[in-house]
Amino acid sequence: GIERDAFSRRPSGWGGEATRAKYSYVITAQIYGAMAKSSKPDDRQKAKDIDRLLMMNPNLRVAYIDHDKPSGRYWSVLIRWDATAAATTEVYRVELPGDPVGGKGMVGEKKPNNQNHALPFTRGCAVQAVDMNMDSTFEDAIKMRCLQESFDDPAGSKRGIAGCREHVFTDNVSSLANFMAVQELAFVTATQRVLDEPLNTRFHYGHPDLFDK
């Protein structure tokens, strides 16, 4: 017979399949291309570590910024792991108007722009941006469905950004890390709320915002 989950009595593995159908995960590693072509062994090892992440997680995608110095052109590139070729393979390539992280004439801060350049490779109605040193709680996971439904208000009120509190799990590494975690609580949570109400000047900061595509 069909192996079933003891709790839901559904076929075993149905949860993973449903999650993969509804959600996609894209890592924005803007210097991946530069590290892969670097002459420094440390940089090439970091690129190989990202390749290993892709190999271990078939549904994971990585977006990076490719730059051609002679022409001065920039591209946002999406890659995935190709099990047949046993190597990473390019999925999409989108040309950018300039350097999104520090280029002249580009509007925005470097951190959110590093995330924004990967938006064409995401799907769905809403996107959540998560930093690499962030963690979450089970209680926050329960709230996620309500946050997503808040973007579809029958009354016609259109939500643009839903901010969440950031949980930094590296706060106990050192005194400096603890200080940085405390200031993130002040800036990412308290300050962003004031920018929203009463100032009405809240923009996408970087994480862990959930915003309408």
C-alpha positions in Angstrom: 0.0 0.0 0.0 0.9 3.7 0.0 3.1 4.8 2.8 1.3 7.5 4.7 2.2 10.2 7.2 1.3 9.2 10.8 -0.1 12.7 11.6 -2.0 13.8 8.5 -2.6 10.4 7.0 -1.6 11.8 3.6 0.8 10.1 1.3 4.4 10.3 2.6 6.3 13.3 1.2 3.2 15.3 0.2 4.3 18.2 2.4 7.6 18.7 0.5 5.9 18.5 -2.8 3.3 21.1 -1.8 6.0 23.4 -0.5 8.0 23.2 -3.7 4.9 23.9 -5.8 4.0 27.1 -3.7 7.4 28.5 -2.7 10.7 29.1 -4.4 14.1 30.0 -2.8 16.6 32.3 -4.5 19.9 33.3 -2.9 21.3 36.6 -4.1 25.1 36.1 -4.1 26.1 39.1 -6.2 29.9 38.3 -6.3 29.5 34.6 -7.1 30.6 35.1 -10.7 33.7 37.1 -9.7 34.6 34.5 -7.1 34.3 31.6 -9.5 36.7 33.4 -11.9 39.1 34.7 -9.2 42.7 33.7 -9.1 42.5 33.5 -5.3 42.0 30.0 -3.9 39.8 31.3 -1.1 37.4 33.0 -3.5 37.2 29.9 -5.7 36.5 27.8 -2.7 33.6 30.0 -1.7 32.1 29.6 -5.2 32.5 25.9 -4.9 30.7 26.0 -1.5 27.7 27.7 -3.3 27.8 25.0 -6.0 27.6 22.4 -3.2 24.6 24.1 -1.7 22.9 24.0 -5.1 23.8 20.3 -5.5 22.4 19.4 -2.1 19.2 21.4 -2.7 17.8 20.8 -6.2 15.1 23.4 -5.8 17.5 26.2 -4.8 18.5 28.9 -7.2 21.3 31.5 -7.0 21.3 34.9 -8.7 24.5 36.8 -9.2 25.7 39.9 -11.1 27.9 39.3 -14.1 30.0 42.2 -15.4 31.8 42.6 -18.7 34.5 45.2 -18.1 35.4 46.0 -21.8 31.8 46.9 -22.7 30.8 48.0 -19.2 27.6 45.9 -19.3 25.9 44.2 -16.4 23.6 41.2 -16.2 21.6 39.5 -13.5 22.1 35.8 -13.9 20.2 32.9 -12.4 21.8 29.5 -12.0 20.8 26.0 -10.8 22.4 22.6 -10.4 22.2 20.3 -13.4 22.3 16.7 -12.1 22.9 15.3 -15.6 26.0 17.5 -16.2 27.0 17.4 -12.5 27.6 21.2 -12.6 25.9 24.5 -12.3 24.0 25.7 -15.4 22.7 29.1 -16.4 18.9 29.4 -16.4 18.2 33.0 -17.2 20.2 36.2 -18.0 18.7 39.7 -17.7 20.7 42.8 -18.7 20.7 45.6 -16.2 20.9 49.3 -16.8 24.1 49.6 -14.7 25.8 48.3 -11.5 22.9 47.8 -9.0 25.2 47.8 -6.0 27.1 51.1 -6.1 26.7 52.2 -9.7 26.3 55.8 -10.7 22.7 56.8 -11.3 21.2 53.8 -9.5 18.6 54.6 -7.0 18.6 52.7 -3.7 20.8 51.2 -1.1 23.3 48.4 -1.9 21.7 45.7 0.3 18.1 46.0 -1.0 19.4 46.5 -4.6 21.3 43.2 -4.3 17.9 41.6 -3.5 16.0 43.6 -6.1 18.1 42.5 -9.0 16.9 38.9 -8.4 13.2 39.8 -8.4 12.7 38.8 -12.1 13.6 35.3 -11.1 11.0 34.9 -8.4 7.4 33.9 -8.8 4.2 34.4 -6.8 2.4 37.4 -5.5 4.7 38.2 -2.5 8.4 38.0 -1.8 10.1 37.8 1.6 13.7 39.0 1.9 15.8 37.2 4.5 19.4 38.0 5.6 22.0 35.3 5.8 22.4 35.6 9.6 18.7 35.5 10.3 16.6 32.9 12.1 13.0 32.6 12.7 10.6 31.1 15.3 7.8 28.6 15.1 5.4 31.4 16.1 6.6 33.6 13.2 6.0 30.7 10.8 2.4 30.4 12.0 1.9 34.1 11.3 3.1 33.8 7.7 -0.2 32.7 6.2 -1.9 35.7 7.8 0.8 38.0 6.4 0.4 36.7 2.9 -3.4 37.0 3.1 -3.0 40.7 4.2 -1.9 41.5 0.6 -5.3 40.5 -0.7 -7.7 42.8 1.1 -11.3 42.5 -0.1 -11.9 46.1 1.0 -9.5 47.3 -1.6 -6.8 48.5 0.7 -3.5 47.6 -1.1 -0.6 46.6 1.2 2.8 47.2 -0.2 5.2 46.0 2.6 4.7 43.9 5.7 7.7 44.2 8.0 8.7 41.5 10.5 11.0 41.5 13.5 14.5 40.3 12.7 15.9 37.4 14.8 19.7 37.4 14.6 21.1 34.1 15.6 24.7 35.2 15.6 24.2 37.5 18.6 26.2 35.3 21.0 29.4 35.0 18.8 31.0 38.1 20.4 30.3 41.4 22.2 30.3 43.2 18.9 27.8 40.7 17.4 25.5 41.2 20.4 25.7 44.9 19.9 24.9 44.6 16.2 21.9 42.3 17.0 20.5 44.9 19.4 20.9 47.8 16.9 19.2 45.6 14.3 16.2 45.3 16.7 16.1 49.1 17.0 16.6 49.9 13.3 14.8 47.1 11.5 11.9 46.9 13.9 11.3 50.2 15.9 12.6 52.7 13.3 10.9 51.1 10.4 7.6 51.2 12.2 8.0 54.9 12.9 8.8 55.5 9.2 5.6 53.7 8.4 3.4 55.5 10.9 3.2 58.4 11.3 5.8 59.5 8.7 4.5 57.4 5.7 7.9 57.1 4.2 8.5 53.4 4.7 10.5 51.7 1.8 11.9 48.2 1.4 15.0 48.2 3.7 16.2 44.7 3.0 15.0 42.1 5.6 12.9 40.5 6.7 10.3 42.4 4.7 7.5 40.7 3.0 6.4 42.8 0.0 4.1 42.8 -2.9 5.7 42.0 -6.2 
